[in-house]
């Protein structure tokens, strides 16, 4: 506990130092330094506020305990002090738990925007239809949170399903909440084309990539093979007559990215490069994470795309997240973007695992 308190005292000293620096004219006049300090200040504020509230509760608890040990208190006053002793003790316990959570190592990607890729898996047209349903679900979820989405690429089927779709999500902390969606999503329902009422099982793969900036991933133009072709929709109908669609192949890794959403070849190339940078960034992270694979296995949000993470059973009206064993009987609400309860439970489980691992 002593090291824990020393760490918090050091954080508070740094916070007070930044408070002073941010009020200095020379710092305010240096936009780059001011922005960096303000970012750190904002990140530390919840921790420092929690630490100060903990110390306030600790002081109240000590004073109440001292009064009771002195004795000689009138009945009504003694009862009031006993209540203060109990409430301050509870506040200290709650504060200590919250402080431990706030001190957990932060995922450096949590504040980033994301690129989401959805691909139909096993199940043919039914999988493609469900891929479209998941795209709608995430779009509605991001709207609830006030985030913005931008379509990057869409490949549809003749029946209105989605073979593959990629889109970006712009919002504070987008990755921190959407990263738990990476993996295989399984759907169990009776397809509209099923005449005998049999339940079919299909799968869709979701990948959530933290959007990488150019400064984070350097790409040598000589490593790229860029092809252009005509944009086409379902059934081969040409969206336009010019070769505006872009296919970029990253030769060293073999990664291929396509984009045909825009009529402008330049805009399609820009979007494709954003996806490529994010894929390369994720690939680099996965290579680094292999060194600490045992730690990753203890966490909920591993982001393993081959792992079946959730089942959507329409006949029973349930959604089950297999990582934490949570089942909700509100499938219609979930498909309409009500993912808050699922995401909050996943975050809590992830934090609990990290606290357990930290204590070992």
N, C-alpha and C positions, 0 to 999 in steps of 0.2 A: 504493500500500500504506500510505503514511503516514496518509492520510485514513481508511482502513479501521481502522487501529490507534487513531487518535484517537477515532473513533466508539465503539469497543469500550471504551476507557478511560472515556469519558463515561458509557456504560451501566453500567459497574461502579461508578462513583462514585454514580450514582443508586440503584443496587441497595443499596449500603452505607448510603446515607441512609435508604432505606425500611426496612432491617433495624433501624436505630436508632429510627425513628419508630414502628414497629409494637410496640416494647417500652415505649413511653411510656404512662402511665396515661390522659392526656387524650385520646390517639388511640383507645385501647382502649374508652374510654367513649363515643366518638362512632361509632355503628354505621355510619353512612353513609360517613364518611371512612375508617374501618377497612376496610370492604368494598372501597372503591375502591382503597385502597393494597394490600390483599391480592391483588386481581385483577391489578394491575400487577406486583406482586412475583412472583406465580406465573407470569405470562407471561414475565418476564425471567430466571427461574431457569435454564432450559435454556441460554440464551445465555451467561449469566455462568459457569455450570459448564463449558461448552465452552471459553470464553475462558481460564479458569484452567488447564484441562487443556492447552490449546495453549501457554500460557506455561511451564508445567512441562516440556513436551516441548522447548520452545525452549531452556530453561536446560540441560537434560540434553544436548542436541545441542551447545551451545556449550562446555560443560565437556569433553565427549568430544573435540571437535575441538581444543581447547586442549592437552589431554593428548597427543594424537597429534602435534601440531606441536612440542611440547617434546622429543619423542623420548626414547630411553634406556629404553623400557619392556621388561620381560621379555615373551617370546613369548606366554605364556598370558594375561597381563594385557592385552597389546596387542590380542589377538584379542577379548577380552571388551569392551574399549573400542570396537573397530571395530563389534562387534555392537550396542552401545549407540548408536553414531553412526547406524547404519543404521535401527534401530528407532525412534529419536527423530525422524529425518528423515521416515520414513513416517507417524509419528503427527502431525507438523506438517502434512504435506500433507493428510492425512485431516481434521485439525482445521480447516484453512483452508477446505476445501470445505464442511464442515458449518457453519462460521461464516457463510459467504456465503449458504447456504440459510436460516439462522436470521435473517439480516438482510434477507432479501427482504421487500418490503412485504406485510403481512398483509391478506388479504381480511377486511374488517370483519364479514362475515356468517358466517365459518367456524365460529364457536362457537354459532351459533343453532340452534334447533330448525327443522324444515322441514315444509312441507305438500307432499305429492306428489300430483299429478293424473295419472291414466292414462286415455287415451281410445282406443277402437278406431278405426282409420283405414280404409284401403282393404282390402277382403277380406271384408266382410260378417260372417257368423257366425263364420268362422274367425278373423278379427281380434278379435272379441269374446272368443272362447275364449282366445286368446293374451294378451289384456289381463288376463284372470283369472289366467293363469299368471304373468305379470309381477307382479301384485299379491301372489300367493303367494310368489314369489321374493324380493321386497323385504321382506315380512313375516318370512320365515325369516332373511334377512340381518341385519335389525335385532335379531332374537332372539339371533343369534350374538354380537352386539356388546353385548348387555345393555341395549339401548334399548327404549323403550316405544312402541307404536303405538296410535292412536285413530282409528277409522273416522269419517269426517265425512259422506260421502255415497256411496251405491252405487245404480247403475241397472243392473239385470241384464236379460238376454234370456231368452226362454222355454226355450232349450236349455242354460241355465246359464252362458252367457258374460257378459261385463261390457261394457256400452256405455261406462260412465264410472265411475270410482271416485276418491275423494279421501280421503286420510288424513294424519294428522300423525305425525311421528316426534320423540319427545322423548329427547335424549341429548347428552352433551357432544361437540361437534364434528360433529354430524349433517350439517350443510350441507357441511363440509369434505370429506366422503367421498361424499355422495349427489349433490352438484351436477354431477358428471360424467355423471349418468344422463339429463339433459335432452336431448331430441332424438327422432328417429324410430328406432324399433326394428323391424327387419324379420325376419319368420320365414318359413322355407322348409320345408314338411313336407307330408305326405299327410294331408288331413283325414279324420276318421273317416267322413264322409259320402261320400267319394270312392270310387266303385266300380271305377274303372279304374286306380287306383294312381298317378294323376298328382300331381306336386308342385305345390302352390299357394304363391304368395307373398302375404303380407299384411303390413300395417304397424300399429303402435301408437305413439301419441305419448305421451311422458312429459315432464312439467314438474315441476321441483323448485324450490320457492319458499322462500326464507328466511322464517320466520314473523315477521311484524312485530308489534310491540307498539302499544298505543293511543297511547303518547307519540310514536311514530315516524311514525304516519300519522293525521292528524286528519280525521275524516269528519263533515261537516255533515249532521245528520239530514234537513234539508230537501232534500238531494241524493239521497235514497233513496226508491225506490218499493217497498213491501213488500207482496207478495201471499201469501195462504195458500191451501192446497189439501189435498186428502186424499192421504195417503201411499199409494202403490200399488206392488206388486211386479211381477214378470214376469207377462205375460198379463193385466194389469189387475186382479189380485186385490187388494182393499183390505187393507192391513196393519191399519188401524183406521178407525173411522167418523168420527173427528173431523178437522178441518182443521188438523193439526199440522205439515204440511210447509210450508217457507218458500221463497219465491223473492224475492231482493233484486236490484233493478236500480239501479246507480249511474248516475244520469241524466247527469252531465257526461261520462262516458267510455263509457257504454253497456254496461259490464261487467255480466254476469248471473251470480248464484251461487244454487244451489239446495241445499237440505238436507232430507232426509226420514228420516234414520236413526233419530232419537229419536221417542218418542211425545209428548214435551213440545214444544210450540211454542216456548217460551222457550229450551230447549236447542238446538233446531234453528237458531233465530235467532242464538244465541251462536256456534255453529259456523260458520254462513254468514258472519257478520261477520269471523271469524278468517281465512277464506279470502279474503274481499274485501279486507281490509287487506293481506294478503300479495300479492295480485295488483296492487294499487295501488302497493305498495312496489316490486315488481319492475318495473312499468311506469315508475316514476320513475327507477329505476336504469338501465333501458335507454335512457331519454332522455339521461341523463348520460353513459352509455357511448358514445353515438354520437359524442361529442366526441373520444373516444380510440379510435375504431373500428380504426385500424391496429394499435394495441397489442393489442386483443382478438383480432384475426385471427391473431396470432402465438402465441396461447395455446391449449392443448388444451381447457380447460373453458369454452368460450364460452357454453354453455347455449342454443344456437340450436335452437328446437323444430322448425324446418323442415329441419334437417340430419340426414341418415341417419347415425347414429353406429355402429350395431351390427347384425350379421346373425346369426341363430340358425338354423343349417342342421341339421335333425334327421337326415336320411338319412346325412349325413357325420359326424354327432356333433360338429360344431364350432361354436364361437362366435368371430366375428371382429369386433374393434373397428377400424373403418376410420380413426379419427383417428390411431392410432399403429401400424397395421398388425400388430396382435397377434392371433394365432389360437391358440385353446386347444381341444384335442380332449377336452373334459370337459363336454359340454353337460348331462348329467344332474346333475352336481354343481353346475354354475352355476345351473340351474333350481331346485335345492334350497337356494339361498341362498349358495353358495360364491363370492362376488364379490371376495374379498380380493385374489387375484392380479391381477385386472383393475383394481381400484381402485388398488392400489399402483403398477402400471405407469403408469396415467394420471396419478397424482400426480407420479411421477418425471419423466415426460415434460413435464408442465406446469412443474415447477421448472427443468428443463433449458432450456426455452424462455425462461423468465424470466431465468435467468442469462445466456443468450446475448444477449437483448435489453438487459440491463443493461450488458453489456460493449461494446455497439456505440456 
